[in-house]
Every structure is written in structure tokens, then in C-alpha cells.
Amino acid sequence: MGSIDVAGISFGHAAGPSLLQDVSFKIGDGDHTALVGANGVGKTTMLRLIAGDLRPETGSIGIDGSVAFMDQMIGMRDGMTLRDLYLSLSPARFADAA
């Protein structure tokens, strides 16, 4: 398993105000966590930061283990299917067998 350690991160999109400011939390090995909030408050942005798709302006994100992020719009933007996602995250022997 692993853990996620978010320490003092801030982030804002180029065309808008700061979205996240001085956010810190730790999710330990075996913890179950929910990310809850209203539309537009930064839930998906936080997940993209953790997955490494975005970089925080300040602070750091430490990952012990591995993280995968499945976009909520999978198949609608880039044509990727759930099967494609699974195979991209699977060991080579599964991709070869597919």
C-alpha cells in the first residue's frame, strides 16, 4: 500500500484566482478517505495535483507507493476506454495478453 502527504500546497489556474491555498493533509497506509465539496472548489484539481498531472505553485506532495487517476470524463475527450486505462496501468504481461 502506501501513503500520500500533502504539505502546504497552493494552486491557481492561469486565468483565474487562487483555487487552493496552504492545503495540508496526510492519508496513511490503509486509510479510507473521501474528498467532498461543492462544484468548482478544487476537488478534481487536488486529485490531478496528487496524480502529478498538475504542479503546485507552492508546497510539496509526497507519495509512498503508486497513484493512478481516472479522469471523470474518460472516453469523452480523448477516446480512451476503461480497458485502455486498465491496460496502461497493468504489468506488461497483461497488456501483451490483451
C-alpha positions in Angstrom: 0.0 0.0 0.0 1.3 3.5 0.7 0.6 7.0 1.9 0.0 10.5 0.5 1.4 13.6 2.2 0.3 17.0 1.0 2.2 19.8 2.7 1.3 23.5 2.3 0.3 23.4 -1.4 -1.2 26.3 -3.3 -2.6 26.3 -6.8 -4.4 28.6 -9.2 -5.3 28.3 -12.8 -3.6 30.9 -15.0 -6.8 32.7 -16.0 -8.3 32.8 -12.5 -7.8 33.4 -8.8 -6.0 31.1 -6.5 -8.0 27.9 -6.1 -6.1 26.1 -3.3 -4.1 27.9 -0.6 -1.9 26.3 2.1 -3.5 22.9 1.9 -2.0 20.1 4.1 -3.1 16.6 4.9 -1.8 13.1 5.2 -3.5 9.9 4.1 -1.8 7.0 5.8 -1.3 3.4 4.8 -4.7 1.7 4.9 -6.7 4.8 5.5 -10.0 5.4 3.7 -10.6 9.0 2.7 -13.3 11.0 0.9 -12.9 14.3 -0.9 -16.1 16.2 -0.6 -17.1 19.7 -1.7 -19.3 21.8 -3.9 -18.8 22.1 -7.7 -15.8 24.2 -8.6 -13.9 24.2 -5.3 -10.9 22.2 -6.5 -11.6 18.5 -5.8 -10.5 17.4 -9.3 -7.6 19.8 -9.3 -6.4 18.3 -6.0 -6.6 14.8 -7.4 -4.7 16.0 -10.5 -2.0 17.5 -8.3 -1.7 14.3 -6.3 -1.5 12.3 -9.6 1.2 14.6 -10.9 -0.8 15.9 -13.8 -0.5 19.4 -12.4 2.3 21.0 -10.3 1.5 23.1 -7.2 2.7 26.7 -7.1 4.0 26.2 -3.5 4.4 23.2 -1.2 5.0 19.6 -1.8 3.2 16.3 -2.4 4.9 13.1 -1.2 3.7 9.7 -2.4 4.8 6.4 -0.9 3.6 3.8 -3.3 1.8 4.5 -6.6 -1.2 6.6 -7.6 -3.4 6.4 -10.6 -6.0 8.9 -11.6 -9.0 8.0 -13.8 -10.4 11.2 -15.3 -14.1 11.7 -14.7 -14.6 12.3 -18.4 -12.9 9.1 -19.6 -13.8 8.3 -23.1 -15.4 11.6 -23.8 -12.3 13.7 -24.5 -9.5 11.5 -25.8 -11.3 8.3 -26.8 -9.6 6.3 -24.0 -11.8 3.5 -22.7 -11.7 1.9 -19.3 -10.0 -1.1 -20.9 -7.3 1.2 -22.3 -6.8 2.7 -18.8 -6.6 -0.7 -17.2 -4.0 -1.9 -19.7 -1.9 1.3 -19.4 -1.6 0.6 -15.6 -1.2 -3.1 -15.8 2.0 -5.2 -15.9 3.3 -5.8 -19.4 2.2 -9.4 -19.4 -1.4 -8.4 -19.1 -1.1 -5.8 -21.9 0.7 -8.4 -24.1 -2.1 -10.9 -23.4 -4.8 -8.4 -24.3 
